[in-house]
Amino acid sequence: MTTEPAAETPDIVPEAAGIEPVADSDAGVPRPGRLEEEGDVAADYLEELLDIADIDGDIDIEVRNGRTYISVVAEEGDASGLQNLVGKDGEVLEALQELTRLSVLTATDSRSRLVLDITGYRNERSAELQVMAEKAVAQARESGQEVALTPMSAYERKIVHDAVADLGLISESEGEGTARHIVVSLPVS
């Protein structure tokens, strides 16, 4: 039996190949500047979209808690054109956020978790979700029964899960796709 020598593999120094080494402790942590870069790409994409749609708006970029937040606000108090970009129950806003994330992915080869807000819709919705969570917690405590909420997006479910946890109860997501919703229940003793 003869053995053939193993095929030689070239010694590649990661830095020379343009590969940045990643330490295990850095896994999942965006490199410095990446969030700013995705904010710039997203802002350029949204500016072009606003120009095509002939809608006036100012774009603000903020980086916090490991995410890029993009806000589009009315330039001179007239938010009617921008309101169309929110849509019924934020459906158009969700679609624009996904398109903006795809634009960032195309430009940077990196998935984005950016959050897009238009005319303060997400802040208002967050306050509504907080009240919804408080009512569900009160109802669950009073009745001792599980309380199912209406379906909502993953981002909205996260807000409700956090609010319910802060109030000392348990919440779980149930269902599939657009029917995915939260069920609030008492902790098991």
Buried (B, 14 or more C-beta within 10 A) or exposed (E): EEEEEEEEEEEEEEEEEEEEEEEEEEEEEBEEEBBEBBBBBBBBBBBEBBEEEEBBBEBEBEBEEEBBBBBBBBEEEEBEBBBEBBBEEBEBBBEBBEBBBEBBBEBBEEEBEBBBBBBBBBEEBBEEBBEBBBEBBBEBBEEEEBBBBEBBBEBBBEBBBBBBEEBEBBBEBEEEEEEBBBBBBBEEE
